[in-house]
């Protein structure tokens, strides 16, 4: 492999992210690099191959594969970041407006918030089965805790709960947060509470969503979370179907729905931004764009129970401390990538689409080693987009686990 090539630059950065325990970010970079390498027909992409025309054709390829604009944008921004790192290291030429012809923005038309009537059904109508009731309880807590993300909810530890107040740092941004546990949330909290004894050196989670048998910085803990997220999204899909909802529902739906509902009940955007733990109000504005008269009318017709939940959860929330922004100095330019940097191991398996079905490919084989009787189009949108570009596994055990997640 070219020691100073584009692929090498990306792999070194992925290795650095993994060593820092930033497995989620590393996962996105890994998928973007894998997808782009497959498009280029080589696992050793050079910087010379990354041209405006190549990027334009790659963007069109992703769109033709059915990926949404925001997913295309994410992949392009990952590639741009890798290229910029090559420029900083002196291994790639600076090309003005290299990514000018591809989409790197945010498509606010991809609305994720539920209509108010469907949101009320999702949170309050009995789905009739214990599994779906548990899923509904998780969704209810996410909503009542001011649109808390699934990552934050699942990683809450028992020490975070103090006299009916949750104090925690956001998983994504490390922003310190505090929210009161309302009486309406107590029953759901008890239903989901983790009863297991803590393991030495492992987190003692508040809820039984994660096992708590892996160390915080262990990559296995990240993989367990990803598995839990996929399972929750699949169960949300089942809950929506059982309640006869017509809108798609994912873990993001609760967060966007809370923010949108709060907006149309007159909550200041600054308060919504703090409640969501956003570091920038611009992120909140992206959440809230694109909603018009129809959505406002829906909110005004909402059931009183839901409105009361919104008002109480906003009033209960306080933000602890100021957000500290740390600006790191740029490293000195290097003439090439050093050999001492840790390399990343090539993926052994790829789970992807094959003639409309989920299939397992092994490295070095042009045909799948196994095809599963699961239609790719039956997956939730977020899972479907990942499968289309390919989800990688680095061992037999990991491949088996991913297959179970996507096909069960």
N, C-alpha and C positions, 0 to 999 in steps of 0.2 A: 504494500500500500504506500502511496505517495505520502511521505512524512509531513509535507506541507500542504496537502490537498484539502479540499472542502470537506470530504467525508472524515478525514483524520481530525480536522479542526472540530467538527461536530462531536465526534466520539470522545475527544479529550474533554470537551465541556460537559458532556453527559456524565463522564466519569467523575468530574469535579462535583457536579450536582449530587451524585449518588454518595460521594464521600461526605458531603455536607448534610446528608439526610434529607435532601430535597427531592424525594422520589417522585412526587407528583409532577413537578416541573420537568424532571429528567424523562419521565414517561412520555410527556407531550413532545419533547425534542426528539426522543427516540423514534416515535411513530412518524413524525414529520420527515426525519432523515431517511427512515426506511422507505416511506412512500416515494420520496423524491428520487432516491437511489434506484428503486424499481422502475420508475418512469424513465430515468436516464439509461437504464439497461446495464448498470454497473454498480458495484458496492464500493467503488473507488472513484468517486466523482472529483474532478479537479476544479479549481477555481475558474479556469478558462471555459469550462462547460456551463457555468452559471452566467448566462447572458439574458438580456431583456426578452429575446425571442423564445429562449428555452423556458423562462419563467412564465411568459404569456401562455405558451402551449400547455405547460403543467397546470396552470390555473384553470384553463379550459377543460383539461382532462379531469380535474377534481370535480368541476361543475357537472361534466357529462356523467360522472360516476354517481351523481345524486347528492353530493355534499352540499350543505347549506352555506350561504355566503360567510357566516361567522366562523364556520369550521375551516373554510378555504383561507380566510383571513388569518386564523391562528397558525396554520401551517406556513403561510407566507411570512409571517412575522418571526417564526422560529428560524426559517431559512435566512431571513435578513439579518437576524442576530448573529447567526453563525458566520455569515459573510463579513459582517462588520468586525467580528473578532479576528478574522483573517487579515483584514485591512490594518487593524491596530497592531497585529504581530508582524506586519511587513511581508506577509506571505500572499496577499491578494492585492491587486491593483484597485485603487479607488475609482469607481465608475459612477459619475453623477447620474442620479435618477434611475438607478438600476432597477428598482422595484416600482417604478412609476406606473407601469402598464398593468399591474396586478392589484387585486383588491386586498387592502390591509386595514380597512376600517371596521366599523361595527354597524350591522344592519339592524336598526331599531324596529323594523317591520316584523321581525320574528318575535311576536308577542308571546310571553310565557304565562301571563296572569290569566286566571280563570274568570269567566263571567260570575257575577256575585251569586246568582241562583245556584250554579253548579258548585261553587265554593262552599256554600252552605250545606249542600247535599254531601259533599266529600267529607266535611268535618262532623256532621251531626246525624246523618241517616244511617241506620243500623245495616251493616253489610251481611249480617246473618251468620258469619263463620268466625271462629276464634282467631285464625290467622289474619283475616282481613281486619278484624277489630284491633289487633295489635298494630297492624300497618296504619290504621286510622288514628290510633293513639300517638304513634310517632309523628304523623303528619300534624295532628292537633297540637302537640307540644312545640313543634317547629313554628307553627303559626302563632301560638300564644306567647312564645318567647321572641316576639317581634321579628318574625321571619328568619329565625336562626337557621343556619345552613346545616345540612345533614352531617357534614364533617365536624362541625363544632358540637352538635348534639351527641354524636356517637363517641367523641373523644372527651366529653365532660367527665371529670373524676369526682369521686365522693367528697373530696376535700373542697370542691368548688361550691358546695351547698352549705350555707351558713345562715341559720335562722330565716329560712324561706327566701334567701337571696342567693342567686347564682353569681359567682365572681370567677371569671375565666379570661384567658387570652385567646383570641381568634386563631384558628389553625393556620389560615392563609396569610394573615397580615400581622399576627401577634398583637393586635390592638387589644388593650385591656377593656373588658366589658363587665357590666353588672346589670342584672335584671331580676325583678321580684317574681317569685313563684306565686301566682294567684290561686285563690281557692278553687277556681274552675279547673286548674291544672293538676291539683293534688292527686286526684284519683288516677289520672293517666300516669303521673310520675310513679306512684306506688305500683301500678300495673307493670311498668317497664323496669323498675328498680333492679339492679344487679344484686343477687343474693350470694354470689360466690365469694369465697375467701380470697384475699389478695395473694399474688405470687411474689416472692422476693425479687426486687429489682424491676418489677413490671407495674404498669399503671393500674390503679384500682378504680375501674370505670363506674360511674354512677348508674348507667343503664346497661342492660345485657345485650347490647347490639354487637359489641366486640368482646372477644374472649378474655383479654387481659393477661395472656400468657406469653406475650412477646415484648421485648424491650422497646422503648419509644423510638429509638433511632434505627431499629432493625428493619431491613427492607421487607421482611416477612410481615411486619405489622402493617406496612403500606399496602401490600398485596391483600391482606385480610380486609382492610378497609375498602379497597376497590371491589372486592367480592361482595362485601356487605352492601355497598352502594348499588351495585348491579342487581342484587337480590331485592333491595328495597324498591328500586324503580320497576322491576318486574311485578312485585306485589302491588305497587301503586297502580300499575296498568290493570291488574286484576280487580282492584278496588273500584277503579273508574268504570270498568265493564259491569261489575255487579250492581253499581249504583246508576247505571245507564247514562253516564256522562258522555257527551259528544266531543268534548275538548280533550286533547292529549294532556296527560299529567305526568310530571317527573319531579324529582326532588327540588328542582329550581322553581317549580310552579308555586310552592308555598311561599317562598321568599319574595318572588315577584308579585304574587297576589296580595301579600301583606302590605308591601310598599305601595302598590297601586291603590288599594282600598284606603290606606291611610291618607294618601294624597287627596283623594276625592272626598274625604271627610274633613279636609281643611287642615291637616297636620302640616306644619312648615317643613319644607324640604330639608332644612338643616337638621331638624329633629329626626326625620326619616333616615337621613344619611348616618347620623350617630347611632341610631337604633340598629341599622344594618352593619355597623362597624366599618363603613367605607372610609378609606383614607382621603379620598377626594370626592367632593360633591359632584364632579363631572360623572363619576361612575353611577351615582344615584340618578342623575339626570338621564343617563342612558336607559336605566331601568324604567323610568317613568315617561319616556317619550312615546308618542304615537297613539295615545288614547283620546278619543273624542266624545261626542255627545252621547253615543250609545252606551259607552262604558260608564259615563257619569250617571246616566239615568239608571243603569243597573245597580250601581252602588247606592243610589238614593232609595231604591226599593228593597234594600237588604233587610233580612230579618233582624229583629232587635237583639237577639242573642249574639249574633255575629258582630253587630255594631258595638255592643257592650264589651265584647272580647277585645276588639280593636282599641277602643278608647282606654280600657284598663291596662292593656299591655303597654301602650305608649306611655301612659302616665307613670307606670311602675318602673320604667327603664331609666337608668342613669349611666353616664359614661364615666369610668374611673380614670382620672389622670389625663394628661395631654398626650397626643400622638407624637412620638419622637421620630423624626425623619433623619436617618443616618445617611450621609453622603460619603461614599467611599472614593478615595483618590484612584484615578486611573492608573493601572500598572504601566511600568515602562514597556515600550515596544520591544518585541523580540524579533530576531531575524528569522527564527524558525521555532517550531514546537519542540520542546525538550523531550528527550527519551525517558526522563525520569518520571514523567506524568503517567498515571495509571491508565492502561488501555481498557476498553470495554470488550466483553466477550460477545462474539457473534451469536445471534439468536439461533436456537436449535429448531424451533417450530414457529409457524405462523398460522393463526386462525383467521380465515378470511372467507369471502363469498366465492362460491363455485356453482355456476348455473342456477343461481337463486337459492342455494342451500349453504348452510355453514359447513366448512370443510377444514380439515387439518392438513397442512403441508409440512414436510420435513425438509430441512436445509439440504440442498443438492438434488431434490426431486422436483420434476416439472409437473407431476400429477399428485393429487392429494392422497395421503395414506389412509384417510378415512373421511367419508361424507356422512353428515348427520341429517336425519329427517326433520330438520327445523328450517323453515323458510326465513331467509334474511329479512324480508319485509315485515315479518311478524314481530321483530324486536322493537323495543323503544327507539325513538329517533337517535338518541345519543349513542346507544349501543350499535345501531345499524351503521352509523357513519364510521365508527371505529372498525367494525368488521369489514366494511368496504375497502378501507385503506390497509387493513391487516393489523392484528394484535399479536405481538411477539411473545414467545415463551423461551426460557433459557434452560429448562430441564424437563424431564418426563413428568415429574411431580407437578410443576407449575402448569404445564400444558393440560394435564388431566383436570386440574382444578379449574382452569379457565374454560375448558370444554363443558364441565359440569355447570358452571355459572351461566354460560350462554345458551345451553340446551335444556336446562331443567325448568 
